[in-house]
Amino acid sequence: MGGMDIICAPDKFKGSLTARQAAEAMARGIRNADARLTPIMIPLSDGGEGFLDVLIERMDAQAMTQTIMGPRPGRTVEGSWGLASANQTGIIETARAIGLAHLQGLECNPMHTTTYGVGELIRFALGLDVQRLLVGLGGSSTCDGGAGMLQALGARFIGERGRLIEQPITGGILGRIAHVDLDTLDPRLKSVRIEAACDVLSPLTGDCGTAKVFAPQKGAGPDDVQHLAAGMENIAARYAEAIGRDISSIPGGGAAGGLGAGLLMLPGARLRAGGALVIGLTGLRTQLRSARACLTGEGRLDATTASGKVCHAVIETCREIGVPVWALVGHWDRSGEIGASIADPASIMEIGPDLPVPERVGRAAELLEDTAARWARTFVGG
């Protein structure tokens, strides 16, 4: 059959494997099954956890650290970001800066968290004369509409009676904002192109908006969710006044608790489906053109997969190029509308489908390796 390149291009398996670890498990299974197959590992991300590591590796970037405000005002964290000097590109992962991993227990509540630290990282990148910023939106602990980020970049938020809001803005403060002044933004932003990788395409407001859909996952109770949803409606109106257009329903505006919408207040910013953007940045298309097949995968395949996720983006790319593709996933939620619109069900393989979920999570690397080997033997035999 001759040597054949098999692309291994998974996302993370959340809670068990990074994208790199998942790609390595796939590659081991393929090698063990048939020495004629040559696995090529291209770990991917949708903009959430792992975005920074994936792009540092593929773009030959330098890992940087900077002390920034964490998700809770008044506390600092060591913020990691990347700098690709060759093309003057900065890489920022929201999950690293203001993710839930920085919080414990009752601290997890988007009423009290801010994106201010992301703005600080952007400001530090501007100080190194970057011409382009890649921002991964996903895995945040926030729901502040990106107001904290804008505040760190110089925007002024005016509250009742014309008073300047000086404390870092959190989700609980959004309803108090009466005016947004963008004239005081850092002027260096005008010369920087910003591309944001959205892990979801949810809008800022409404029943499908960020507060109602994602705030409960970040620790908000029912009353908090209503408060946050009203705050999002208010900040959407204030943003519309500031830039002269309504951004409340733009896909991806609700990513990272509305940070997507906040970024749209900056000149030169664009929101992109995360999986598709990262595919373009990693050179996957070029590798696929000489490959015989591709394996992708992630922890869960469900109705959200088509909203910027890696599996869907890889499957669509392989379809365009004409390369056979299979998805190896931790769990396949068949209750959602997956079907042929995302992938041929025959090309979806669950790892350890007969095992309870906790065991699948604990043995993810072993199970993924075994599933890849089983796929390889079938592929070679077929």
BAMAR-870786 format. One line per field, with one value per residue (C-alpha): residue number from 1; chain; x, y, z. Coordinates in steps of 0.1 Angstrom, whole numbers. Example, Ala and Ser with C-alpha at 12.3 -4.5 7.8 and 13.67 -1.06 7.14 Angstrom:
k	[1,2]
c	[A,A]
x	[123,137]
y	[-45,-11]
z	[78,71]
//
This chain:
k	[1,2,3,4,5,6,7,8,9,10,11,12,13,14,15,16,17,18,19,20,21,22,23,24,25,26,27,28,29,30,31,32,33,34,35,36,37,38,39,40,41,42,43,44,45,46,47,48,49,50,51,52,53,54,55,56,57,58,59,60,61,62,63,64,65,66,67,68,69,70,71,72,73,74,75,76,77,78,79,80,81,82,83,84,85,86,87,88,89,90,91,92,93,94,95,96,97,98,99,100,101,102,103,104,105,106,107,108,109,110,111,112,113,114,115,116,117,118,119,120,121,122,123,124,125,126,127,128,129,130,131,132,133,134,135,136,137,138,139,140,141,142,143,144,145,146,147,148,149,150,151,152,153,154,155,156,157,158,159,160,161,162,163,164,165,166,167,168,169,170,171,172,173,174,175,176,177,178,179,180,181,182,183,184,185,186,187,188,189,190,191,192,193,194,195,196,197,198,199,200,201,202,203,204,205,206,207,208,209,210,211,212,213,214,215,216,217,218,219,220,221,222,223,224,225,226,227,228,229,230,231,232,233,234,235,236,237,238,239,240,241,242,243,244,245,246,247,248,249,250,251,252,253,254,255,256,257,258,259,260,261,262,263,264,265,266,267,268,269,270,271,272,273,274,275,276,277,278,279,280,281,282,283,284,285,286,287,288,289,290,291,292,293,294,295,296,297,298,299,300,301,302,303,304,305,306,307,308,309,310,311,312,313,314,315,316,317,318,319,320,321,322,323,324,325,326,327,328,329,330,331,332,333,334,335,336,337,338,339,340,341,342,343,344,345,346,347,348,349,350,351,352,353,354,355,356,357,358,359,360,361,362,363,364,365,366,367,368,369,370,371,372,373,374,375,376,377,378,379,380,381,382]
c	[A,A,A,A,A,A,A,A,A,A,A,A,A,A,A,A,A,A,A,A,A,A,A,A,A,A,A,A,A,A,A,A,A,A,A,A,A,A,A,A,A,A,A,A,A,A,A,A,A,A,A,A,A,A,A,A,A,A,A,A,A,A,A,A,A,A,A,A,A,A,A,A,A,A,A,A,A,A,A,A,A,A,A,A,A,A,A,A,A,A,A,A,A,A,A,A,A,A,A,A,A,A,A,A,A,A,A,A,A,A,A,A,A,A,A,A,A,A,A,A,A,A,A,A,A,A,A,A,A,A,A,A,A,A,A,A,A,A,A,A,A,A,A,A,A,A,A,A,A,A,A,A,A,A,A,A,A,A,A,A,A,A,A,A,A,A,A,A,A,A,A,A,A,A,A,A,A,A,A,A,A,A,A,A,A,A,A,A,A,A,A,A,A,A,A,A,A,A,A,A,A,A,A,A,A,A,A,A,A,A,A,A,A,A,A,A,A,A,A,A,A,A,A,A,A,A,A,A,A,A,A,A,A,A,A,A,A,A,A,A,A,A,A,A,A,A,A,A,A,A,A,A,A,A,A,A,A,A,A,A,A,A,A,A,A,A,A,A,A,A,A,A,A,A,A,A,A,A,A,A,A,A,A,A,A,A,A,A,A,A,A,A,A,A,A,A,A,A,A,A,A,A,A,A,A,A,A,A,A,A,A,A,A,A,A,A,A,A,A,A,A,A,A,A,A,A,A,A,A,A,A,A,A,A,A,A,A,A,A,A,A,A,A,A,A,A,A,A,A,A,A,A,A,A,A,A,A,A,A,A,A,A,A,A,A,A,A,A,A,A,A,A,A,A,A,A,A,A,A,A,A,A]
x	[0,31,37,7,4,-24,-31,-40,-57,-78,-88,-84,-105,-116,-107,-84,-61,-46,-48,-11,-17,-47,-27,1,-23,-38,-3,8,-23,-17,20,12,-14,5,41,32,11,28,9,14,4,-13,-30,-58,-80,-113,-101,-107,-82,-51,-52,-20,0,-12,-2,31,41,29,39,73,64,80,61,58,45,31,15,-21,-54,-71,-108,-115,-106,-79,-60,-32,-22,7,-8,8,8,28,49,58,85,89,55,50,20,8,-12,-36,-57,-86,-89,-53,-58,-93,-105,-123,-90,-81,-111,-124,-159,-181,-156,-170,-197,-196,-214,-180,-154,-138,-120,-96,-66,-71,-70,-37,-22,-33,-16,16,16,11,42,62,50,29,10,-14,-32,-48,-72,-87,-122,-134,-131,-136,-151,-166,-198,-189,-194,-157,-161,-133,-110,-119,-114,-78,-72,-84,-121,-142,-174,-198,-224,-253,-251,-222,-197,-168,-168,-133,-134,-128,-161,-176,-208,-228,-219,-231,-266,-252,-234,-250,-223,-192,-164,-141,-122,-97,-87,-50,-42,-18,-49,-54,-24,-31,-52,-71,-86,-106,-112,-147,-154,-191,-211,-236,-248,-244,-281,-314,-326,-295,-272,-242,-258,-287,-268,-233,-236,-251,-220,-198,-215,-244,-277,-312,-314,-278,-286,-315,-294,-266,-290,-304,-268,-260,-290,-278,-242,-253,-273,-244,-220,-244,-245,-207,-200,-233,-243,-260,-237,-261,-269,-236,-225,-196,-204,-213,-181,-162,-190,-194,-157,-163,-187,-162,-134,-157,-154,-117,-106,-95,-111,-128,-146,-140,-152,-123,-118,-116,-92,-68,-69,-57,-29,-15,-11,-35,-48,-13,-7,-41,-34,-8,-25,-45,-68,-74,-84,-99,-116,-126,-141,-178,-196,-230,-253,-227,-201,-211,-206,-169,-157,-126,-143,-167,-141,-118,-146,-156,-120,-115,-147,-135,-101,-115,-97,-115,-120,-130,-139,-127,-147,-150,-188,-213,-245,-270,-299,-286,-289,-255,-263,-250,-249,-217,-204,-214,-224,-203,-172,-178,-161,-165,-137,-147,-184,-194,-175,-189,-179,-155,-136,-135,-121,-94,-83,-87,-52,-53,-88,-80,-48,-68,-95,-70,-53,-87,-94,-60,-64,-98,-86,-56,-77,-105]
y	[0,23,50,72,104,105,139,139,172,171,197,191,165,188,176,148,156,187,189,179,149,138,141,120,93,91,89,61,41,46,36,5,-6,-4,8,19,48,80,101,139,158,192,200,225,248,266,296,282,263,254,282,297,265,254,287,291,257,262,299,295,321,330,324,356,363,394,402,413,416,383,376,390,427,433,401,395,365,357,362,341,352,346,368,357,382,372,386,409,390,387,357,360,332,344,312,316,352,352,315,296,279,311,308,285,276,307,329,316,341,364,391,398,390,412,410,439,415,408,445,447,419,437,469,451,436,471,482,457,472,442,447,418,403,369,366,333,337,308,294,327,332,365,381,418,424,432,464,456,449,483,501,487,501,536,537,557,544,569,560,577,615,616,601,581,545,540,504,476,467,434,418,432,468,467,480,512,523,554,563,548,571,555,586,580,545,538,554,525,503,521,505,469,442,421,387,369,332,325,291,298,320,331,368,393,395,377,342,327,354,350,357,333,305,306,326,296,275,302,302,326,318,325,360,367,356,380,408,400,397,431,444,430,448,480,477,467,500,520,504,511,548,548,534,541,505,477,448,429,401,396,359,355,388,367,347,348,365,392,399,394,424,444,437,451,485,485,496,468,440,410,380,346,311,297,264,278,306,282,259,288,297,262,253,223,229,225,193,178,182,154,133,101,106,128,121,149,148,164,156,160,160,177,204,231,214,234,267,273,240,222,189,207,230,201,181,210,216,180,180,210,193,158,141,113,123,106,121,103,117,112,114,117,133,118,139,170,178,164,141,145,183,179,144,111,92,63,85,92,68,71,61,35,38,10,25,50,86,90,60,73,106,89,66,90,87,49,47,72,53,21,37,52,18,1,28,23,-14,-10,18,-3,-34,-15]
z	[0,3,29,36,56,81,96,134,140,172,197,234,253,280,315,303,273,257,219,218,240,220,187,203,214,179,164,187,178,141,143,163,139,107,101,65,79,88,114,112,143,140,173,170,191,188,207,242,264,245,220,232,233,198,182,200,186,150,147,163,189,222,254,275,310,326,359,352,371,374,369,404,408,433,427,402,382,360,325,297,261,230,207,171,163,127,117,147,160,196,208,238,253,274,293,305,317,332,332,359,369,387,410,436,449,455,438,405,397,366,386,402,374,348,315,326,326,289,282,301,280,248,262,269,233,219,238,218,185,174,141,146,176,178,207,217,231,252,287,305,339,329,316,314,277,273,293,317,287,271,305,307,272,281,274,299,314,328,354,371,374,350,373,360,370,383,397,372,356,363,351,380,371,334,343,358,327,311,285,269,257,232,223,251,238,234,200,192,186,153,137,149,133,158,149,176,176,189,204,201,177,203,202,230,240,238,248,230,244,265,299,296,280,296,329,347,337,354,387,383,400,385,398,387,352,350,363,338,309,316,319,285,270,285,274,239,237,250,225,197,207,208,173,155,148,167,175,199,175,157,158,183,201,231,232,264,282,256,252,214,214,234,209,181,198,187,153,130,150,135,149,134,140,161,145,110,121,138,108,86,111,115,78,80,45,29,48,39,2,3,29,25,54,85,121,142,176,208,241,231,198,202,188,195,173,142,161,156,170,157,146,123,109,101,85,63,53,44,24,4,-4,-9,19,39,76,108,142,173,202,240,238,210,220,196,209,192,155,144,115,80,83,104,95,81,113,100,103,140,165,203,226,252,243,268,297,323,316,346,334,299,312,333,305,277,262,263,248,221,212,210,189,165,161,154,128,112,108,93,70,57,54,35]
//
